[in-house]
């Protein structure tokens, strides 16, 4: 049985990681 918390963390990372990397790239481009 998959723990809901673990699956939620994986889902959250899949969305947050690209979003955070995207914001970093935007900030670097503005410099």
mmCIF file of the N, C-alpha and C atoms, coordinates in Angstrom:
data_MODEL
# 
_entry.id   MODEL 
# 
loop_
_atom_site.group_PDB 
_atom_site.id 
_atom_site.type_symbol 
_atom_site.label_atom_id 
_atom_site.label_alt_id 
_atom_site.label_comp_id 
_atom_site.label_asym_id 
_atom_site.label_entity_id 
_atom_site.label_seq_id 
_atom_site.pdbx_PDB_ins_code 
_atom_site.Cartn_x 
_atom_site.Cartn_y 
_atom_site.Cartn_z 
_atom_site.occupancy 
_atom_site.B_iso_or_equiv 
_atom_site.pdbx_formal_charge 
_atom_site.auth_seq_id 
_atom_site.auth_comp_id 
_atom_site.auth_asym_id 
_atom_site.auth_atom_id 
_atom_site.pdbx_PDB_model_num 
ATOM 1  N N  . UNK A 1 1  ? 0.848  -1.206 0.000   1.00 0.00 ? 1  UNK A N  1 
ATOM 2  C CA . UNK A 1 1  ? 0.000  0.000  0.000   1.00 0.00 ? 1  UNK A CA 1 
ATOM 3  C C  . UNK A 1 1  ? 0.879  1.250  0.000   1.00 0.00 ? 1  UNK A C  1 
ATOM 4  N N  . UNK A 1 2  ? 0.568  2.151  -0.906  1.00 0.00 ? 2  UNK A N  1 
ATOM 5  C CA . UNK A 1 2  ? 1.345  3.393  -0.987  1.00 0.00 ? 2  UNK A CA 1 
ATOM 6  C C  . UNK A 1 2  ? 0.826  4.396  0.039   1.00 0.00 ? 2  UNK A C  1 
ATOM 7  N N  . UNK A 1 3  ? 1.745  4.989  0.772   1.00 0.00 ? 3  UNK A N  1 
ATOM 8  C CA . UNK A 1 3  ? 1.334  5.992  1.763   1.00 0.00 ? 3  UNK A CA 1 
ATOM 9  C C  . UNK A 1 3  ? 0.911  7.271  1.044   1.00 0.00 ? 3  UNK A C  1 
ATOM 10 N N  . UNK A 1 4  ? -0.263 7.806  1.385   1.00 0.00 ? 4  UNK A N  1 
ATOM 11 C CA . UNK A 1 4  ? -0.754 9.030  0.727   1.00 0.00 ? 4  UNK A CA 1 
ATOM 12 C C  . UNK A 1 4  ? 0.248  10.176 0.878   1.00 0.00 ? 4  UNK A C  1 
ATOM 13 N N  . UNK A 1 5  ? 0.901  10.259 2.028   1.00 0.00 ? 5  UNK A N  1 
ATOM 14 C CA . UNK A 1 5  ? 1.835  11.361 2.270   1.00 0.00 ? 5  UNK A CA 1 
ATOM 15 C C  . UNK A 1 5  ? 3.016  11.277 1.314   1.00 0.00 ? 5  UNK A C  1 
ATOM 16 N N  . UNK A 1 6  ? 3.554  10.074 1.132   1.00 0.00 ? 6  UNK A N  1 
ATOM 17 C CA . UNK A 1 6  ? 4.705  9.905  0.229   1.00 0.00 ? 6  UNK A CA 1 
ATOM 18 C C  . UNK A 1 6  ? 4.330  10.245 -1.203  1.00 0.00 ? 6  UNK A C  1 
ATOM 19 N N  . UNK A 1 7  ? 3.171  9.757  -1.644  1.00 0.00 ? 7  UNK A N  1 
ATOM 20 C CA . UNK A 1 7  ? 2.744  10.026 -3.023  1.00 0.00 ? 7  UNK A CA 1 
ATOM 21 C C  . UNK A 1 7  ? 2.485  11.520 -3.191  1.00 0.00 ? 7  UNK A C  1 
ATOM 22 N N  . UNK A 1 8  ? 1.981  12.159 -2.141  1.00 0.00 ? 8  UNK A N  1 
ATOM 23 C CA . UNK A 1 8  ? 1.724  13.605 -2.195  1.00 0.00 ? 8  UNK A CA 1 
ATOM 24 C C  . UNK A 1 8  ? 3.035  14.371 -2.301  1.00 0.00 ? 8  UNK A C  1 
ATOM 25 N N  . UNK A 1 9  ? 4.034  13.933 -1.548  1.00 0.00 ? 9  UNK A N  1 
ATOM 26 C CA . UNK A 1 9  ? 5.346  14.602 -1.603  1.00 0.00 ? 9  UNK A CA 1 
ATOM 27 C C  . UNK A 1 9  ? 5.931  14.498 -3.006  1.00 0.00 ? 9  UNK A C  1 
ATOM 28 N N  . UNK A 1 10 ? 5.847  13.307 -3.605  1.00 0.00 ? 10 UNK A N  1 
ATOM 29 C CA . UNK A 1 10 ? 6.379  13.122 -4.967  1.00 0.00 ? 10 UNK A CA 1 
ATOM 30 C C  . UNK A 1 10 ? 5.645  14.037 -5.935  1.00 0.00 ? 10 UNK A C  1 
ATOM 31 N N  . UNK A 1 11 ? 4.320  14.108 -5.792  1.00 0.00 ? 11 UNK A N  1 
ATOM 32 C CA . UNK A 1 11 ? 3.507  14.955 -6.676  1.00 0.00 ? 11 UNK A CA 1 
ATOM 33 C C  . UNK A 1 11 ? 3.874  16.426 -6.479  1.00 0.00 ? 11 UNK A C  1 
ATOM 34 N N  . UNK A 1 12 ? 4.078  16.797 -5.206  1.00 0.00 ? 12 UNK A N  1 
ATOM 35 C CA . UNK A 1 12 ? 4.405  18.191 -4.896  1.00 0.00 ? 12 UNK A CA 1 
ATOM 36 C C  . UNK A 1 12 ? 5.768  18.551 -5.479  1.00 0.00 ? 12 UNK A C  1 
ATOM 37 N N  . UNK A 1 13 ? 6.748  17.645 -5.328  1.00 0.00 ? 13 UNK A N  1 
ATOM 38 C CA . UNK A 1 13 ? 8.093  17.907 -5.865  1.00 0.00 ? 13 UNK A CA 1 
ATOM 39 C C  . UNK A 1 13 ? 8.050  18.045 -7.378  1.00 0.00 ? 13 UNK A C  1 
ATOM 40 N N  . UNK A 1 14 ? 7.255  17.195 -8.036  1.00 0.00 ? 14 UNK A N  1 
ATOM 41 C CA . UNK A 1 14 ? 7.173  17.230 -9.500  1.00 0.00 ? 14 UNK A CA 1 
ATOM 42 C C  . UNK A 1 14 ? 6.673  18.584 -9.980  1.00 0.00 ? 14 UNK A C  1 
ATOM 43 N N  . UNK A 1 15 ? 5.870  19.269 -9.147  1.00 0.00 ? 15 UNK A N  1 
ATOM 44 C CA . UNK A 1 15 ? 5.335  20.579 -9.553  1.00 0.00 ? 15 UNK A CA 1 
ATOM 45 C C  . UNK A 1 15 ? 6.246  21.706 -9.057  1.00 0.00 ? 15 UNK A C  1 
ATOM 46 N N  . UNK A 1 16 ? 6.701  21.594 -7.805  1.00 0.00 ? 16 UNK A N  1 
ATOM 47 C CA . UNK A 1 16 ? 7.491  22.676 -7.211  1.00 0.00 ? 16 UNK A CA 1 
ATOM 48 C C  . UNK A 1 16 ? 8.877  22.800 -7.828  1.00 0.00 ? 16 UNK A C  1 
ATOM 49 N N  . UNK A 1 17 ? 9.542  21.669 -8.060  1.00 0.00 ? 17 UNK A N  1 
ATOM 50 C CA . UNK A 1 17 ? 10.921 21.718 -8.574  1.00 0.00 ? 17 UNK A CA 1 
ATOM 51 C C  . UNK A 1 17 ? 11.007 22.485 -9.897  1.00 0.00 ? 17 UNK A C  1 
ATOM 52 N N  . UNK A 1 18 ? 10.206 22.129 -10.914 1.00 0.00 ? 18 UNK A N  1 
ATOM 53 C CA . UNK A 1 18 ? 10.265 22.872 -12.184 1.00 0.00 ? 18 UNK A CA 1 
ATOM 54 C C  . UNK A 1 18 ? 9.861  24.330 -11.996 1.00 0.00 ? 18 UNK A C  1 
ATOM 55 N N  . UNK A 1 19 ? 8.921  24.600 -11.085 1.00 0.00 ? 19 UNK A N  1 
ATOM 56 C CA . UNK A 1 19 ? 8.461  25.973 -10.851 1.00 0.00 ? 19 UNK A CA 1 
ATOM 57 C C  . UNK A 1 19 ? 9.584  26.802 -10.235 1.00 0.00 ? 19 UNK A C  1 
ATOM 58 N N  . UNK A 1 20 ? 10.254 26.236 -9.233  1.00 0.00 ? 20 UNK A N  1 
ATOM 59 C CA . UNK A 1 20 ? 11.358 26.954 -8.576  1.00 0.00 ? 20 UNK A CA 1 
ATOM 60 C C  . UNK A 1 20 ? 12.498 27.187 -9.562  1.00 0.00 ? 20 UNK A C  1 
ATOM 61 N N  . UNK A 1 21 ? 12.839 26.171 -10.340 1.00 0.00 ? 21 UNK A N  1 
ATOM 62 C CA . UNK A 1 21 ? 13.914 26.316 -11.334 1.00 0.00 ? 21 UNK A CA 1 
ATOM 63 C C  . UNK A 1 21 ? 13.526 27.360 -12.369 1.00 0.00 ? 21 UNK A C  1 
ATOM 64 N N  . UNK A 1 22 ? 12.252 27.399 -12.739 1.00 0.00 ? 22 UNK A N  1 
ATOM 65 C CA . UNK A 1 22 ? 11.777 28.369 -13.727 1.00 0.00 ? 22 UNK A CA 1 
ATOM 66 C C  . UNK A 1 22 ? 11.894 29.785 -13.195 1.00 0.00 ? 22 UNK A C  1 
ATOM 67 N N  . UNK A 1 23 ? 11.562 29.996 -11.922 1.00 0.00 ? 23 UNK A N  1 
ATOM 68 C CA . UNK A 1 23 ? 11.645 31.334 -11.352 1.00 0.00 ? 23 UNK A CA 1 
ATOM 69 C C  . UNK A 1 23 ? 13.101 31.764 -11.260 1.00 0.00 ? 23 UNK A C  1 
ATOM 70 N N  . UNK A 1 24 ? 13.995 30.836 -10.944 1.00 0.00 ? 24 UNK A N  1 
ATOM 71 C CA . UNK A 1 24 ? 15.423 31.170 -10.871 1.00 0.00 ? 24 UNK A CA 1 
ATOM 72 C C  . UNK A 1 24 ? 15.929 31.602 -12.241 1.00 0.00 ? 24 UNK A C  1 
ATOM 73 N N  . UNK A 1 25 ? 15.524 30.890 -13.285 1.00 0.00 ? 25 UNK A N  1 
ATOM 74 C CA . UNK A 1 25 ? 15.965 31.227 -14.642 1.00 0.00 ? 25 UNK A CA 1 
ATOM 75 C C  . UNK A 1 25 ? 15.454 32.611 -15.028 1.00 0.00 ? 25 UNK A C  1 
ATOM 76 N N  . UNK A 1 26 ? 14.215 32.923 -14.663 1.00 0.00 ? 26 UNK A N  1 
ATOM 77 C CA . UNK A 1 26 ? 13.647 34.234 -15.001 1.00 0.00 ? 26 UNK A CA 1 
ATOM 78 C C  . UNK A 1 26 ? 14.438 35.338 -14.308 1.00 0.00 ? 26 UNK A C  1 
ATOM 79 N N  . UNK A 1 27 ? 14.790 35.123 -13.031 1.00 0.00 ? 27 UNK A N  1 
ATOM 80 C CA . UNK A 1 27 ? 15.553 36.137 -12.294 1.00 0.00 ? 27 UNK A CA 1 
ATOM 81 C C  . UNK A 1 27 ? 16.922 36.336 -12.937 1.00 0.00 ? 27 UNK A C  1 
ATOM 82 N N  . UNK A 1 28 ? 17.560 35.257 -13.364 1.00 0.00 ? 28 UNK A N  1 
ATOM 83 C CA . UNK A 1 28 ? 18.889 35.359 -13.985 1.00 0.00 ? 28 UNK A CA 1 
ATOM 84 C C  . UNK A 1 28 ? 18.797 36.095 -15.318 1.00 0.00 ? 28 UNK A C  1 
ATOM 85 N N  . UNK A 1 29 ? 17.711 35.870 -16.054 1.00 0.00 ? 29 UNK A N  1 
ATOM 86 C CA . UNK A 1 29 ? 17.566 36.524 -17.358 1.00 0.00 ? 29 UNK A CA 1 
ATOM 87 C C  . UNK A 1 29 ? 17.391 38.031 -17.189 1.00 0.00 ? 29 UNK A C  1 
ATOM 88 N N  . UNK A 1 30 ? 16.786 38.450 -16.091 1.00 0.00 ? 30 UNK A N  1 
ATOM 89 C CA . UNK A 1 30 ? 16.530 39.884 -15.884 1.00 0.00 ? 30 UNK A CA 1 
ATOM 90 C C  . UNK A 1 30 ? 17.818 40.644 -15.609 1.00 0.00 ? 30 UNK A C  1 
ATOM 91 N N  . UNK A 1 31 ? 18.829 39.955 -15.081 1.00 0.00 ? 31 UNK A N  1 
ATOM 92 C CA . UNK A 1 31 ? 20.085 40.641 -14.736 1.00 0.00 ? 31 UNK A CA 1 
ATOM 93 C C  . UNK A 1 31 ? 20.730 41.254 -15.975 1.00 0.00 ? 31 UNK A C  1 
# 
